[in-house]
Amino acid sequence: MEQKYSNIVFSPGRVTLYDFAKEQEAWEKAELARQRRESERLAKEKTLQPVVLAEFYRYRRIQDVYGSRLLVLNSGHKEDRLTGRLEGFSVGRTRGYKALSYVWGEPQFTDVIFIDGKRLAITDGLGTALRRIRPSAGQPPLRIWIDQICINQKDTVERNQQVSLMHAIFRDAGQVLVWLGADSEGHASRAFQLAGSLRSIFDDKLLARLCKLKGSSFDWIPPEYWKSLRELCKLPWFRRVWIPQEIGTDADAIVHWGSESMRWAVLHDSMRKLETQGWELKKKQRIDTTAITLLFRRFANPPPNEMASKARLSFVYQLCLSARNVATDPRDYVFAQLGHASAWIESERAMIIQPDYDNTVATVYHEIAIRALTVDNTLMLLNAISDNGEPRPPLSQGQTLPTWVPRWDAGRFGSVIGYPGRYKASGSRKSEITKSSFEDDHRTLVVRGVAIDKIDKFTTKFTSSCFNPDSSKKELIQTAWRLCREARPTQPSRNRDSSRDAKFTTQGAYPPDPSTPALKAFLDTLAPAACLAHLSLSSSPPPTSPPPSSAAAYHENYHYHSGIAALGKLFAAWSSHFSIKHDPRKLLPPPPAAAEAEALETEPGDTAPEKRLNPTAWMQAAEDHAVNRRFAVTKEASYFAMVPPTAKAGDILCVLLGGETPYVLRADPADGERYLFVGEAYVPGLMGNEKGVIGAGLEVKTFRIR
C-alpha cells in the first residue's frame, strides 16, 4: 500500500526500520572512529585550538522516508560565528521555509558552523553565502534548507533517499535564494544594471526601434557593462548539474552576487529577450544567454504548446539539457533529473530508475538507456548520442559502453535534431523496443528499419564562424553548395565550368525530389524550416494571415526566401558568388518606399509585414542546427544531409522504426552482421509525415547495433 503526500509517491519497505537501525549503528561506530583519528592527527600536529576541541556534530539517520531537515540559522553580526540548529520536517507538508541554491566548489571544508553548539565543517563558499544571507543581529532566525548541512553527506543510504526529494523541497519552498558567489571584481552591479536596461528597451517597441536606428550594436553602452554581463553568464552556478531542479520550479527566487541582488524572473526575461530579439547583438557581445534561459521553469508544469509539452515530458530530452552542465560525480547527470515529472512512469507507479551511488557510472548509463528505450514510444535516446570527434575521457575501471548508449558525462550537446515531436521520419509508427530487443547481455540493440543510402561526400565540421558575415569561414557554405551542384545530373565534367558550380543559383532540382529547387533543399538542410519557424515565433513572427490569394505561396516560400536573404547578407560584398542569369536574390520582394514604410509603421528598407523576411533568424537557426555537424551528399540518390562530425564515406543513412529522424550507422569492422551507431541526421525529403518512409516500398530489415 503506497502512501502519498502532495505529488510525491513513496514506497514503504524499500528501506525498513530494521535496516535503518542496523546501518545507523554501523555508521555511528565508523564516525566515532573517524573523529578519534582526526583528534589524534590534530594532537600530533599540535594545532589543537578551543574551536577544534568542541565536539563534532553527529547526525542521526532520518527515519521517515519522506522526511528531511531544515537549518534554523541564527541572526548575527558580520564578525559573529555561524550558529543554528537542525529541525526535522515532512516534505510535501511543510511550507514557509527557504532553500539555498549554490555551488559547492572545491570539497575543502575549511569553514565551520555550530549546530546546537557542536562543530560542523562546511566549505568556504557556503560559509561566505551564509554570512551574506543570515538575518542581521536582533532579527528572527532564518529557516532554510541547504543540502550540504541538511543531508548527511557521508551516509550513502540517506543521500540516495534525499536525492529523490530535492525537487519537491525546492518546489515547495516559499523562496529560493541563489548564491552566485563573491563579487571580487565588482561585476555584479554593472551586469544587473545592464540586464534590467535591456529588458526595458526590448519591452518598449518605440524605444527598441529608436535604439536600432541609432545603432543595432548598442555601441553607446560602455564595454565594461557587456564584459560584466559576459562574466555573469560564465559563473559556475549556471553550469552546475543540480541547478535546474533547484531553480526550475515556480517558486519565487532572488539571485545574490556579492552584495548585489536581482529577481530571477527579471534576469531571465532580460536574457530571453536578448536571445530572441537581439541575436546579432548577443553574438557580437558573446553573451551566452542559454546559460540562463534553459534553466527557467524547466521543472515546472509543461507549457500549453503541444510540441513544447512533448519536450518537457521527454526524460531523455531533459538528460540532453543536463549534459550541457557540470557535475563532480558523473552519475549526477542522470540522478539530478529524477525529480523531473518525466522521470515518473505512471504505468509502473515508479521512477524510471532509482538513484544508487553504489552503482558504477557505466552501470547507471547503461541502465537508463535500456529503460528509456523500453518505456518510450520513440527512439529519442538515439538522438542523444553526441560526439564532436574529440577523444573522450575513459570510464572508470576500464568499462566500456555500447555505441547506442549516450555518454552523459562527455557529450558535446548543441541542438538536438530530434527535438521531440518535430519530425516523423518513421511516420506515426511507434518503437517496438521491448526487454527482448537486446542481446549479448543487453549490449546489442536489435531494431528494425530501412537502409536509405550511403554517405558519399562531405564537408568539414561547421562552426559558428561559418554564419558570421565578417568571417572567412563562411566559405564552408559555398563548399557545401559545390557538393550539391556536383551531385546533379549534368553534362560530362570536362565540359563543365567548375567556377560556376560554386555560384548560388536557382537552377537545378533536388535529385530525390525534382519538384524542389536544389537551393531550397540546400538552405533547408543548413537551417530547417521547423527550426526557423520556432525562432520566428519567438521574435518577429511571420504573419499568419497574408492575402488569401498568396497565403499558400507565402508560407511555402517564407523559409526559402529568408535563407536567400541570409546568403545575400553573408556574401554581401561577394557578388561573384551569385549566378548572374539565375541570381536567387531576384526572387526577393523589393523594399517599400520611405512613405509606404512610415504608413506601415516599419523602418525604411524593411519589407511590408505580409512580405517581411527574417535573414537573421535564418542565420540563428543555421548556427543552432549546423554547428558541430557536417554537410553530406549520399551516393546513389544524392540526398543532402546534415550528419554527425564523425560520419565517414560509406556510412549508412537509415530510418529506424519509431525514430523521428534518420540515423547514421556504420558496418562493424569486427563483425559484418552488426553495426555501430554514429548519430542522428537531417535529410530533406526523409523527415516524414504520418506515413513516413517505412512501408514506401523499401525493404525492412533488422539491424543489430552494438
ChimeraX attribute file (.defattr): number of C-alpha atoms within 10 A of each C-alpha:
attribute: neighborCount
match mode: 1-to-1
recipient: residues
	/A:1	7
	/A:2	9
	/A:3	10
	/A:4	12
	/A:5	12
	/A:6	10
	/A:7	9
	/A:8	14
	/A:9	15
	/A:10	18
	/A:11	14
	/A:12	14
	/A:13	11
	/A:14	9
	/A:15	13
	/A:16	12
	/A:17	14
	/A:18	9
	/A:19	12
	/A:20	16
	/A:21	13
	/A:22	11
	/A:23	15
	/A:24	19
	/A:25	14
	/A:26	10
	/A:27	17
	/A:28	15
	/A:29	11
	/A:30	12
	/A:31	16
	/A:32	13
	/A:33	12
	/A:34	12
	/A:35	13
	/A:36	11
	/A:37	12
	/A:38	12
	/A:39	15
	/A:40	13
	/A:41	13
	/A:42	14
	/A:43	12
	/A:44	10
	/A:45	9
	/A:46	9
	/A:47	10
	/A:48	14
	/A:49	10
	/A:50	7
	/A:51	11
	/A:52	13
	/A:53	12
	/A:54	13
	/A:55	13
	/A:56	17
	/A:57	15
	/A:58	14
	/A:59	17
	/A:60	11
	/A:61	19
	/A:62	18
	/A:63	15
	/A:64	14
	/A:65	21
	/A:66	23
	/A:67	16
	/A:68	25
	/A:69	20
	/A:70	22
	/A:71	24
	/A:72	20
	/A:73	24
	/A:74	20
	/A:75	21
	/A:76	18
	/A:77	13
	/A:78	12
	/A:79	7
	/A:80	10
	/A:81	13
	/A:82	20
	/A:83	20
	/A:84	19
	/A:85	17
	/A:86	19
	/A:87	12
	/A:88	13
	/A:89	15
	/A:90	15
	/A:91	21
	/A:92	19
	/A:93	11
	/A:94	11
	/A:95	13
	/A:96	10
	/A:97	19
	/A:98	24
	/A:99	25
	/A:100	23
	/A:101	24
	/A:102	24
	/A:103	21
	/A:104	18
	/A:105	14
	/A:106	10
	/A:107	11
	/A:108	12
	/A:109	14
	/A:110	11
	/A:111	16
	/A:112	20
	/A:113	22
	/A:114	20
	/A:115	20
	/A:116	12
	/A:117	14
	/A:118	18
	/A:119	20
	/A:120	19
	/A:121	17
	/A:122	18
	/A:123	17
	/A:124	18
	/A:125	22
	/A:126	24
	/A:127	18
	/A:128	15
	/A:129	21
	/A:130	16
	/A:131	18
	/A:132	18
	/A:133	17
	/A:134	22
	/A:135	17
	/A:136	15
	/A:137	13
	/A:138	10
	/A:139	11
	/A:140	13
	/A:141	17
	/A:142	18
	/A:143	20
	/A:144	24
	/A:145	26
	/A:146	17
	/A:147	22
	/A:148	13
	/A:149	19
	/A:150	18
	/A:151	21
	/A:152	18
	/A:153	12
	/A:154	11
	/A:155	14
	/A:156	13
	/A:157	18
	/A:158	18
	/A:159	17
	/A:160	16
	/A:161	21
	/A:162	22
	/A:163	20
	/A:164	23
	/A:165	21
	/A:166	20
	/A:167	24
	/A:168	19
	/A:169	22
	/A:170	25
	/A:171	23
	/A:172	22
	/A:173	24
	/A:174	16
	/A:175	19
	/A:176	25
	/A:177	25
	/A:178	26
	/A:179	24
	/A:180	22
	/A:181	21
	/A:182	17
	/A:183	15
	/A:184	9
	/A:185	9
	/A:186	14
	/A:187	21
	/A:188	25
	/A:189	18
	/A:190	19
	/A:191	23
	/A:192	23
	/A:193	14
	/A:194	19
	/A:195	21
	/A:196	17
	/A:197	13
	/A:198	19
	/A:199	19
	/A:200	15
	/A:201	17
	/A:202	19
	/A:203	14
	/A:204	11
	/A:205	11
	/A:206	11
	/A:207	13
	/A:208	17
	/A:209	16
	/A:210	13
	/A:211	17
	/A:212	14
	/A:213	11
	/A:214	12
	/A:215	11
	/A:216	14
	/A:217	15
	/A:218	13
	/A:219	11
	/A:220	9
	/A:221	10
	/A:222	11
	/A:223	10
	/A:224	12
	/A:225	19
	/A:226	20
	/A:227	16
	/A:228	21
	/A:229	24
	/A:230	18
	/A:231	16
	/A:232	24
	/A:233	20
	/A:234	14
	/A:235	14
	/A:236	16
	/A:237	23
	/A:238	22
	/A:239	21
	/A:240	19
	/A:241	26
	/A:242	24
	/A:243	19
	/A:244	27
	/A:245	26
	/A:246	29
	/A:247	28
	/A:248	20
	/A:249	24
	/A:250	17
	/A:251	17
	/A:252	16
	/A:253	24
	/A:254	17
	/A:255	18
	/A:256	23
	/A:257	22
	/A:258	20
	/A:259	13
	/A:260	16
	/A:261	17
	/A:262	19
	/A:263	15
	/A:264	19
	/A:265	14
	/A:266	15
	/A:267	20
	/A:268	21
	/A:269	20
	/A:270	24
	/A:271	25
	/A:272	21
	/A:273	21
	/A:274	22
	/A:275	23
	/A:276	19
	/A:277	20
	/A:278	20
	/A:279	19
	/A:280	19
	/A:281	16
	/A:282	18
	/A:283	16
	/A:284	11
	/A:285	16
	/A:286	14
	/A:287	22
	/A:288	18
	/A:289	22
	/A:290	15
	/A:291	20
	/A:292	19
	/A:293	18
	/A:294	16
	/A:295	21
	/A:296	21
	/A:297	19
	/A:298	20
	/A:299	23
	/A:300	17
	/A:301	14
	/A:302	16
	/A:303	13
	/A:304	8
	/A:305	8
	/A:306	11
	/A:307	14
	/A:308	16
	/A:309	15
	/A:310	18
	/A:311	19
	/A:312	22
	/A:313	19
	/A:314	22
	/A:315	24
	/A:316	27
	/A:317	22
	/A:318	22
	/A:319	20
	/A:320	26
	/A:321	23
	/A:322	27
	/A:323	27
	/A:324	20
	/A:325	21
	/A:326	18
	/A:327	17
	/A:328	14
	/A:329	12
	/A:330	21
	/A:331	21
	/A:332	23
	/A:333	29
	/A:334	24
	/A:335	23
	/A:336	23
	/A:337	25
	/A:338	26
	/A:339	21
	/A:340	25
	/A:341	19
	/A:342	21
	/A:343	20
	/A:344	18
	/A:345	14
	/A:346	10
	/A:347	7
	/A:348	9
	/A:349	12
	/A:350	14
	/A:351	18
	/A:352	19
	/A:353	17
	/A:354	15
	/A:355	21
	/A:356	16
	/A:357	16
	/A:358	11
	/A:359	11
	/A:360	16
	/A:361	23
	/A:362	19
	/A:363	15
	/A:364	22
	/A:365	21
	/A:366	20
	/A:367	15
	/A:368	19
	/A:369	17
	/A:370	21
	/A:371	15
	/A:372	21
	/A:373	22
	/A:374	18
	/A:375	16
	/A:376	20
	/A:377	15
	/A:378	24
	/A:379	24
	/A:380	26
	/A:381	25
	/A:382	23
	/A:383	25
	/A:384	29
	/A:385	23
	/A:386	26
	/A:387	21
	/A:388	16
	/A:389	13
	/A:390	9
	/A:391	8
	/A:392	12
	/A:393	8
	/A:394	10
	/A:395	15
	/A:396	10
	/A:397	9
	/A:398	7
	/A:399	11
	/A:400	12
	/A:401	15
	/A:402	16
	/A:403	19
	/A:404	23
	/A:405	22
	/A:406	24
	/A:407	24
	/A:408	25
	/A:409	24
	/A:410	16
	/A:411	17
	/A:412	19
	/A:413	19
	/A:414	18
	/A:415	18
	/A:416	19
	/A:417	23
	/A:418	25
	/A:419	20
	/A:420	22
	/A:421	15
	/A:422	18
	/A:423	22
	/A:424	23
	/A:425	30
	/A:426	29
	/A:427	21
	/A:428	17
	/A:429	18
	/A:430	15
	/A:431	22
	/A:432	18
	/A:433	23
	/A:434	15
	/A:435	13
	/A:436	10
	/A:437	16
	/A:438	18
	/A:439	14
	/A:440	8
	/A:441	6
	/A:442	16
	/A:443	17
	/A:444	20
	/A:445	23
	/A:446	19
	/A:447	20
	/A:448	16
	/A:449	21
	/A:450	22
	/A:451	20
	/A:452	20
	/A:453	19
	/A:454	23
	/A:455	24
	/A:456	17
	/A:457	19
	/A:458	22
	/A:459	17
	/A:460	15
	/A:461	19
	/A:462	23
	/A:463	18
	/A:464	18
	/A:465	15
	/A:466	22
	/A:467	26
	/A:468	19
	/A:469	17
	/A:470	11
	/A:471	12
	/A:472	11
	/A:473	16
	/A:474	20
	/A:475	14
	/A:476	19
	/A:477	20
	/A:478	17
	/A:479	16
	/A:480	22
	/A:481	23
	/A:482	18
	/A:483	20
	/A:484	27
	/A:485	23
	/A:486	15
	/A:487	20
	/A:488	15
	/A:489	11
	/A:490	11
	/A:491	8
	/A:492	7
	/A:493	9
	/A:494	7
	/A:495	8
	/A:496	11
	/A:497	9
	/A:498	13
	/A:499	10
	/A:500	15
	/A:501	19
	/A:502	22
	/A:503	20
	/A:504	24
	/A:505	22
	/A:506	19
	/A:507	14
	/A:508	16
	/A:509	19
	/A:510	24
	/A:511	20
	/A:512	16
	/A:513	14
	/A:514	10
	/A:515	9
	/A:516	15
	/A:517	17
	/A:518	24
	/A:519	23
	/A:520	19
	/A:521	24
	/A:522	24
	/A:523	24
	/A:524	24
	/A:525	22
	/A:526	28
	/A:527	26
	/A:528	23
	/A:529	19
	/A:530	14
	/A:531	21
	/A:532	26
	/A:533	17
	/A:534	13
	/A:535	21
	/A:536	20
	/A:537	12
	/A:538	15
	/A:539	18
	/A:540	14
	/A:541	17
	/A:542	20
	/A:543	14
	/A:544	10
	/A:545	11
	/A:546	16
	/A:547	10
	/A:548	9
	/A:549	8
	/A:550	12
	/A:551	15
	/A:552	11
	/A:553	11
	/A:554	21
	/A:555	15
	/A:556	12
	/A:557	16
	/A:558	19
	/A:559	27
	/A:560	27
	/A:561	25
	/A:562	22
	/A:563	29
	/A:564	25
	/A:565	23
	/A:566	23
	/A:567	25
	/A:568	19
	/A:569	17
	/A:570	21
	/A:571	18
	/A:572	13
	/A:573	10
	/A:574	10
	/A:575	13
	/A:576	14
	/A:577	20
	/A:578	20
	/A:579	18
	/A:580	13
	/A:581	10
	/A:582	14
	/A:583	17
	/A:584	21
	/A:585	18
	/A:586	12
	/A:587	14
	/A:588	17
	/A:589	13
	/A:590	12
	/A:591	15
	/A:592	17
	/A:593	15
	/A:594	14
	/A:595	12
	/A:596	15
	/A:597	18
	/A:598	12
	/A:599	11
	/A:600	15
	/A:601	12
	/A:602	17
	/A:603	19
	/A:604	16
	/A:605	12
	/A:606	18
	/A:607	20
	/A:608	21
	/A:609	15
	/A:610	15
	/A:611	18
	/A:612	19
	/A:613	28
	/A:614	22
	/A:615	21
	/A:616	21
	/A:617	29
	/A:618	32
	/A:619	27
	/A:620	21
	/A:621	23
	/A:622	24
	/A:623	22
	/A:624	19
	/A:625	22
	/A:626	27
	/A:627	22
	/A:628	24
	/A:629	24
	/A:630	23
	/A:631	30
	/A:632	27
	/A:633	26
	/A:634	22
	/A:635	15
	/A:636	14
	/A:637	16
	/A:638	23
	/A:639	27
	/A:640	31
	/A:641	27
	/A:642	25
	/A:643	29
	/A:644	27
	/A:645	23
	/A:646	18
	/A:647	22
	/A:648	20
	/A:649	15
	/A:650	16
	/A:651	20
	/A:652	23
	/A:653	24
	/A:654	22
	/A:655	27
	/A:656	25
	/A:657	25
	/A:658	24
	/A:659	28
	/A:660	33
	/A:661	28
	/A:662	31
	/A:663	25
	/A:664	24
	/A:665	24
	/A:666	20
	/A:667	16
	/A:668	15
	/A:669	10
	/A:670	8
	/A:671	9
	/A:672	8
	/A:673	11
	/A:674	19
	/A:675	22
	/A:676	20
	/A:677	22
	/A:678	24
	/A:679	24
	/A:680	27
	/A:681	26
	/A:682	27
	/A:683	24
	/A:684	21
	/A:685	18
	/A:686	23
	/A:687	21
	/A:688	21
	/A:689	15
	/A:690	12
	/A:691	14
	/A:692	21
	/A:693	24
	/A:694	20
	/A:695	13
	/A:696	9
	/A:697	8
	/A:698	12
	/A:699	11
	/A:700	16
	/A:701	12
	/A:702	12
	/A:703	20
	/A:704	19
	/A:705	23
	/A:706	22
